[in-house]
Amino acid sequence: MSSQSRSVTPMVEGGILSAVAIIFAFISAYLPVIGAFINFIWPVPIILLGVRHGYRYSVMATVVAGLLIALLMHPMQAVTVVVGFGLIGIALGHSFRNNHSPVKTIFIGSVASLVSKIAVLAITAAVMGYNPLSMETESFQAAISQVLDFYRSAGYSEEDLAKTAQTMTTIVDIVKVIFPAGFVLASFFDTFFNYWLAKKVLKRLGYSYSAFPPFRQWCLPRWVVVIFLVGLAMLLFGKSNQNDLIYNIGMNIEVSGSVLLLIQGLALFYYLAEKYNLSRFVRGIILVLILTNGLFTQIVIIVGAFDAVVDYRQLRLLRLK
């Protein structure tokens, strides 16, 4: 009897958590503002099921949720939600259950997230018969036209409008080039968010896992600086030789490296702020300047590269002791 009850429990919990996932899908489809946020936390019920009963049940719940969403709503909604976020839940749940380190868990989840995003694009292109990225380009162009119409109604001269259009078009062209880097970085950030949220929920349920070190102690390996410099070199080489392929690859590597070194620089900033007892108000002002001013951002990236190379905080030395 006890074995039967143990076998029923995963099925019951799987049904409940699948229902929660379906409700999340309805909210994400019909509540525009809240729905965008709910999409990001859709994997959490799948993570919980995987932690408690193993990846087989989380896979089963994901498939069942996908079928019901396709029947009750639309097949493409099931693709967007289940394919786009289900694999993250399965991967993170499996990593939590096996007590993987935080870094390994985030890495596995990020790979799963990236695969999911590519799968959604591929399925959408195959089923709908068009490239979803081309629609993004059309959306950008429509947005530029709306902004220019607004400025024109506000009394801007045609010369100013032409300059504004040129600037915005350049930005759109850059965004299109760095789209792969954006995909990779988005995979990391949505994985990290789900990891953080699931860990909070699991802690309330009595589970405990090793934690990331405090942000001020984060330290990237030195090879990140090497990768960043390689990307920068490829970008400059491609631009000078008018080689679009090398330029685009270099741009994506350079952008990804810049984001990582910015995180390293911010970790050093928090370390120094803690060391010199800066008030929260002063920290907030400096942080706003860093994130809103291009010059300050570049300075922090350079400082982050410096810290990654010379280990100013001596974090690697402390870990060796």
N, C-alpha and C positions, 0 to 999 in steps of 0.2 A: 504493500500500500504506500509505503513511504517513497519507494522508487517511482511509482506512478505520479505521486504528488510532485516529486521533483521534476518529472518530465513535463507535467502540465504547466508548471510555473513559468518556464521560458516562453511557452506558447501564449499564455495569458499576457505576460508582460510585452511580448512581441506584438500582440494585437493592440494593446493599449498604446504603445509607443508608435506603432504604424498609424493609428488613428490620429495621434498628436501630429505626426508628420503630414498627414493629409489635411488636417485643419490649418497647419502652417502654410501649405500650398494654396488653400483657398484665400487665406489672409493676404498672401503675397500677390495673388492675382487680382483681388478686388479692392484692396485698400492701398492706394498708390504710395503714400508716404511711409506708413508703417510696413507695407509689403516689401519695400526695398530692403528694410532692415531684417525682416523675418526670413527673407531668402538666405541671408548670411548665417542665421542660426538654425537653418533647417537640418543640418547634420547632427545636431546635439542629441535628439532622441535615438538616432542610429548609433551614435557613440556610446550612449548609456547602455543600450542593449548589447553591443559588442563587448563592453567591459564586463557586464554581469553574466553573460551566457555564451560568449564566443562569437567569432566572425560569421559562422554559419547562420546564426539567427539574425545578425545584422544584415547579411546579404538577403536572406529571406524576407525580412521586413521591408527592405529597400525595393525589392521586386514587387511585393504585394502593394506597397504604397504607389509605386509607379503605374501598375495596372489599374488601380482604382482611380488615380488622378486622371489617367488617360480616358477611362470610361465616364467619369463624372464631370470632367472639365474638357480637356482637349489633349490629344496625343503630344502636341508640341509643348504644352505646359508640362507634361510629364518629362519630356526630354530636357527642358530647361532646368527644372527643379531637381529631378531624380538623377539624371545623368550628370548634371552640372555640379551637384553637391553630395550625392549619395556616396560616391567613392571616397570622398574626404571622411565621411562619418565611419565607413567601414575601416579605412586605414588607421584613423586615429583611435577608434575603439580597440582594434587589434593591438596597436602599440601600447596603449594604456594597460590593456590586460596582460601584456607580456613585460610590463615594467621597463620599457625602453627608456633611455635617457631623454631629457627634454629636447636636446639638439637632434637626436635621431628621430624622435617622434615628429618634430616639426619638419624635418627633411622628408620623411616618408609621406606625411600629409601634404606637403607642398608638391611633391611629384604626383601624387594622386589628384590634387587639385588642378595641376597643369594638364594632365592627361584628360581630365573631365572637361576642361574648357575647350581643348582641341577637339574632343569628341562631339561636343555640342555644336561647334562650328561646322564640323564635317557632316553631321547628321542633318543639320539645318540646310546646308548647301545641297545635299543629296535629295532630301525630301521636297524642299521648296523650289529647287531649281535655280537658285541664285546665290551669289556670294554675300553672306551677311556683312562682310567688311565693306563692300561697296555701298550698302545702305548706310553704314556709319559715315562714309564720306559724303553721301548725299545729305545726311542730317547736319553735318558740319557746314556744308555750303548753304543749306537753308537757314541755319542759325546766323551765319555771316550776313545773309541778305536781310534778315529781320533786324539785326543790330544796325546795319547801314540805313535801313528805312527809318529806324527810330532816330538815329543821329541826323538824318536829312530833315525829318519833321521838326527837330530841335533847332534847325537853322545852321547846321554845319555847311561849310563851303564844299564844292565838289572836289577841290584840291585836297582838303583835309580828309574827305571821305575816301579818296583814292589812296592816300597814305595809310589810312586805317584798314582799308580792304587789303592792301599789300601786306601789312603787318599780320593781320589775322590769317591770311592765306598762307604766309610763311609758317605760322604756328601750326596750322592744320597739316601742312606738308611734313613738319617735324614730327607731329603726333603720329602720322601714318607710318613714318620710318621707324619710330621707336615702339610701335605696337607690340612686337614680340617681347621686348623688355618689360613693357607694361603688363603683359600676360604673366610673365614669370614673377614679377614683383607682386602682382595681385594675388597670385597663387600662394605666395608666402604670407601675405598679410591676412587673407581670409582664413588660412590654416591657423595662423597664430591666434586670431580672434576666437575661433572655435575651440582651440586648445585651452585658451585662458578661461572661456566660459564653461566648457565641460569640466575643467578641473575644479572650478568653483562649485558646480553642482555635485560632482563626485565627493568633494570634501564634506558637503552637507549630508551626504549619504554614508559617510564613515570611511571613505577611501582616502588613502594618503599616498602621494607620489613625490619624488624628488623635484625640487623647484629650480627654476633658473636662478642664477646669481642675481643680486640687485643690479639694476641697469647701469649704475656707476662702475660696475666691475665687468661689464661686457668687453670682450676683446676679440677682434677678428684675427685670423691668421695672416701672416705677412704676404702670402701669395695673392691675397685680394688686391694689394697694391700693384703687384706685377700684372695681374689681369687687367686692372684699370689702365695701366700704362700701355699695355698691348693694344687695348681698345682705342686709346687716344692716338697711338701711332698709326693704327689702321685707318682711323677717321681722317687724320691729316694726309696720309698717303693717298687714300681714295679720293679725297677732295682735290689734291694737287694734280693727280693723274686722271681725274674725271672717270674714276672707276666706281660706278654706283654700288655694285655688290659689296666691295671691300668697305666703301664708305658707310653703307647701311649696317653691315655687321659690326664695324667699329663703333658706330653711334650707339647701337644697342648694348654692346659690352661696356662702353664708357658710361652710359646712363645707369646701368645696373651697378657698376663699380662706384659711381658717385653716390648713389643712394646708400650703399653699404658703408662707404667711408663717412657719409654724413651721420649715420647712426653711430659709428665709432667716435666721431667728433663730439656728438651730443653726449655720449657716455662719458667722455673726458670732461665735458663741461659740467655734468652733474657731479662728477668726482671732485672737481675744483670748487664747485658751489658748496658741496658738503664740507670740504676741507677748510674753506674760509668762511663758513657760516653765513652765506648770503641769504637774505630774507626771501620768502616766497614771492614777494612783490618784485624785487629786483630780478630774481630768476625768471619770472614771467615776462618782464619787459625784454630781457636779453633773448629769451626764447622766441618771442614774437618777432624781434628784429632778425634773428637768424632765419626764421621760416618765411619771412615776407620780403627780405632784402637780398637781392641776388649776390651782392658783394659779400655780405656777412655769411651767406650760405657757402660761397666758394671758399672763404677763409676757414670755415669749420671743416669742409671737406679736406682741405690741405692739412689742417691740424690733425684730422682723423688719420690721414695717411702717415703723417709724422709719428703719431702715437702707435700705429700698427707696426711701424718699422723699428722704432727705438724702444718701445714698451716703457713709456714715461712713467706709468703707474706701477711698473715692475710686477705685473700680474702673472706673467709667465714664470718669472723667477720665484714668486711665492708658491706657485703650483708645483714647482720642482722640489720644494723643500718638504 
